[in-house]
Amino acid sequence: MQVPEDDGYEKKLQAVLVVLSVIVVISAGYFIYSVLYLTDNGKYVHITQPGELAKDYLQNGTCSEILIEVDFVEGFAPGGDALDTLENMLDKHCDKESIDTELSDTIDASDVMDVYNVNDIYNLEKKYRNHRNGEGVAVMYILFLNGFYEESEATIGVSYLGSSFAIFKEKVEGIEIPHNIRQYVSQSDFENAVVVHEAGHLLGLVNIQYTSVSDHEDPESQHHCIHEECVMFHALEHSRQSYMQKIFEGSTDNLKPPIVFCEECEDDLDNLRRDVY
């Protein structure tokens, strides 16, 4: 026995399939959109990667000023020299009319954690960040946190978006320095270095969103410089390994971790600023 054909049923089925197809397309589109954009105080904000906004910081084009916005966990505010060191670096390498710093908010105790992953950090930014790029100002956002980074307990800083990085100050304060060399180097020196290091990633170093004309990227540590005397070397604490050797040789001037870029990194910043890449 055969079921008689029902043209009306086929038309209804086709209509349902069309509707389902539209729903699938819309859902896929929303998924892609939500990956590229996240809600920030009711607005969709494009999620940029470190280095993607490098030219906004370096060039005097759409942005003629830099604003450094800082939020921090109570008890872990930036040290006295860290932000001055960052401003000096930006003033040297960025073509800007002014560079200002704003110590903005203290993070509520209810939002403080012992361990942070990148989503935790970004959620803090969404809640506390007040300024974004616009009206001629390029904003660099910094979080000073307690605790440690979930991916690696040894991490003392991480750049996670195109305009944002976090410093795990509790980890910085926990860096062990031999008693007999504390007159030459302190935890504050490492804080200065890590702030410049992470800002360097936001400026595009090393080989982020561009390819350097010189081969100075560490093959064993992506986006880090191969030169140990450069602040973009992958291990800011590496100088501790040679403390005693340097003292034995009579050299105490270079015990501190570097806070400056090597010549090749400086050339990269100069090329990015002049837009020759």
C-alpha positions in Angstrom: 0.0 0.0 0.0 1.4 3.4 -1.0 0.9 6.6 0.8 -0.5 9.2 -1.6 1.8 12.1 -2.2 0.9 15.3 -0.3 2.2 18.4 -2.0 1.1 20.5 1.0 3.2 18.3 3.4 6.3 18.7 1.2 5.9 22.5 1.1 5.6 22.6 4.9 8.7 20.4 5.2 10.6 22.7 2.9 9.5 25.8 4.9 10.6 24.2 8.1 14.0 23.3 6.6 14.5 26.8 5.4 13.7 28.2 8.9 16.1 25.7 10.5 18.8 26.7 8.0 18.3 30.4 8.9 18.5 29.6 12.6 21.7 27.6 12.1 23.3 30.5 10.0 22.3 33.1 12.6 23.6 30.9 15.5 26.9 30.3 13.7 27.2 34.0 13.0 26.5 34.8 16.6 29.1 32.3 17.7 31.7 33.8 15.4 30.8 37.3 16.5 30.9 36.3 20.2 34.4 34.9 19.7 35.7 38.2 18.1 33.6 40.5 20.4 32.8 40.2 24.1 30.3 42.2 26.0 31.8 45.1 28.0 29.2 47.0 30.1 26.5 46.3 27.6 28.6 47.1 24.6 30.4 44.7 22.1 34.1 45.4 22.1 36.4 44.0 19.5 38.9 41.6 21.2 42.4 42.6 20.0 45.5 40.5 20.4 48.8 41.8 21.9 50.6 43.8 19.2 47.5 44.6 17.2 47.4 48.1 18.5 51.1 48.7 18.4 50.9 51.5 15.8 48.2 53.3 17.8 50.8 53.5 20.6 53.9 54.2 18.6 52.6 56.6 15.9 51.1 60.0 16.1 48.2 59.4 13.8 44.7 58.8 15.1 46.0 59.0 18.7 48.3 61.8 19.9 48.2 60.8 23.6 48.7 57.7 25.7 46.7 57.1 29.0 48.0 54.4 31.3 45.1 53.2 33.4 46.0 51.1 36.4 43.7 49.0 38.7 45.1 47.0 41.6 44.3 44.6 44.4 44.6 46.3 47.8 48.1 45.8 49.1 49.5 45.2 45.7 49.6 48.7 44.1 52.5 49.4 41.7 55.8 50.4 43.2 57.1 54.0 43.1 59.4 53.5 40.1 57.4 51.0 38.0 55.0 53.5 36.3 57.7 56.2 36.0 59.9 53.6 34.3 57.0 52.7 31.9 56.3 56.3 31.1 60.0 57.0 30.3 60.1 54.0 27.9 56.9 55.1 26.1 58.1 58.7 25.9 61.3 57.5 24.3 59.8 55.2 21.7 56.2 56.6 21.1 55.5 59.7 19.0 53.0 61.3 21.4 52.2 64.7 22.6 51.6 63.5 26.1 51.7 60.4 28.3 49.6 60.3 31.5 49.0 57.7 34.2 45.8 57.2 36.2 45.7 55.1 39.3 42.0 54.2 38.9 40.3 51.6 41.1 41.1 49.3 44.0 39.6 45.9 43.2 36.9 44.8 45.6 37.8 42.0 48.0 34.9 39.9 46.6 36.6 39.9 43.2 40.1 38.9 44.5 41.3 35.3 43.8 44.3 33.2 44.7 44.6 31.8 41.2 43.7 33.7 38.0 43.1 32.4 34.4 42.8 34.7 31.4 39.0 34.8 31.7 39.2 35.8 35.3 41.6 38.6 34.4 39.4 39.8 31.5 36.3 39.8 33.7 38.2 42.1 36.1 39.0 44.4 33.2 35.4 44.4 32.1 34.2 45.4 35.6 36.9 48.0 36.5 38.3 49.5 33.3 37.1 53.0 32.7 38.8 54.1 29.5 39.2 52.8 25.9 40.9 54.1 22.8 39.1 57.0 21.3 39.1 60.8 20.9 42.8 60.8 20.1 43.9 58.8 23.2 45.5 55.3 23.1 44.8 53.6 26.4 47.2 51.0 28.0 45.4 49.1 30.8 47.3 47.4 33.6 46.1 45.1 36.4 48.3 44.6 39.5 47.2 41.4 41.1 47.9 39.1 44.0 48.1 35.3 43.6 49.5 33.6 40.5 48.6 32.7 36.9 46.8 29.4 36.4 48.8 28.4 33.3 52.2 28.8 35.1 52.8 29.6 38.7 56.2 31.1 37.7 54.6 33.8 35.6 55.1 37.3 36.9 53.4 39.2 34.1 51.1 38.4 31.1 49.9 40.5 28.2 46.5 39.1 27.2 44.8 41.7 24.9 45.9 44.3 22.5 45.8 47.1 25.1 46.0 45.1 28.4 48.4 43.3 30.6 48.5 42.0 34.2 51.3 42.0 36.7 51.3 39.3 39.5 52.9 41.6 42.1 52.7 39.0 44.9 54.9 36.8 42.7 57.3 39.7 42.1 57.6 40.4 45.8 58.3 36.7 46.3 61.4 36.7 44.1 64.3 35.5 46.3 67.4 37.7 46.2 70.6 36.6 48.0 71.2 38.6 51.1 74.7 39.7 50.1 73.5 41.4 46.9 70.4 43.1 48.1 72.3 46.4 48.2 72.6 46.1 44.4 69.2 44.7 43.3 65.7 44.5 44.7 62.2 43.2 43.9 61.3 46.7 42.7 63.9 46.3 40.0 62.1 43.2 38.7 58.8 45.0 38.9 60.2 47.8 36.7 61.5 45.2 34.2 58.3 43.2 33.9 56.2 46.3 33.4 58.4 47.3 30.5 58.5 43.8 29.2 54.8 43.3 29.0 54.3 46.8 27.5 56.9 45.7 24.9 54.5 42.9 23.8 51.7 45.5 23.4 54.1 47.4 21.2 54.5 44.3 19.0 57.8 42.8 20.3 59.0 40.4 19.2 57.5 39.6 15.7 53.9 40.1 16.8 51.8 41.3 13.8 55.0 42.0 11.8 58.3 40.3 10.8 61.5 41.8 11.9 64.3 42.5 9.3 66.7 41.0 11.8 66.7 37.4 13.2 66.6 38.0 16.9 63.5 36.0 18.1 64.3 33.3 20.5 63.5 30.0 18.7 62.7 28.4 22.0 60.5 31.1 23.3 58.1 32.7 20.8 57.9 36.5 20.7 60.9 37.0 23.0 64.3 38.3 22.2 67.4 36.1 22.0 69.6 38.7 23.7 70.0 38.3 27.5 70.7 42.0 27.9 67.3 43.0 26.4 64.2 43.5 28.5 62.4 41.3 26.0 64.5 38.2 26.9 62.1 35.5 28.1 63.4 35.2 31.7 63.7 38.5 33.5 65.1 36.6 36.5 68.0 35.2 34.5 70.5 37.6 36.0 70.2 35.9 39.4 72.0 32.9 38.0 75.2 34.9 37.5 75.1 37.2 40.5 78.1 35.6 42.3 80.1 35.3 39.0 79.5 39.0 38.3 80.5 40.0 41.9 83.6 37.8 41.7 84.6 39.6 38.5 84.1 42.9 40.3 81.0 43.9 38.3 78.0 45.1 40.3 76.6 47.6 37.8 74.7 45.1 35.7 73.1 42.9 38.4 69.7 44.4 37.9 67.4 42.9 35.3 67.4 45.0 32.1 64.7 47.6 31.6 65.9 48.7 28.1 65.5 47.1 24.6 68.4 45.8 22.6 69.4 47.6 19.4 67.4 45.1 17.2 64.2 45.6 19.3 64.7 49.3 19.1 65.1 49.1 15.3 61.8 47.2 15.2 60.0 49.8 17.2 61.4 52.6 15.0 60.3 50.7 11.9 56.8 50.2 13.3 56.6 53.9 14.3 57.7 54.9 10.8 55.3 52.3 9.3 57.9 50.7 7.0 56.8 47.1 7.7 
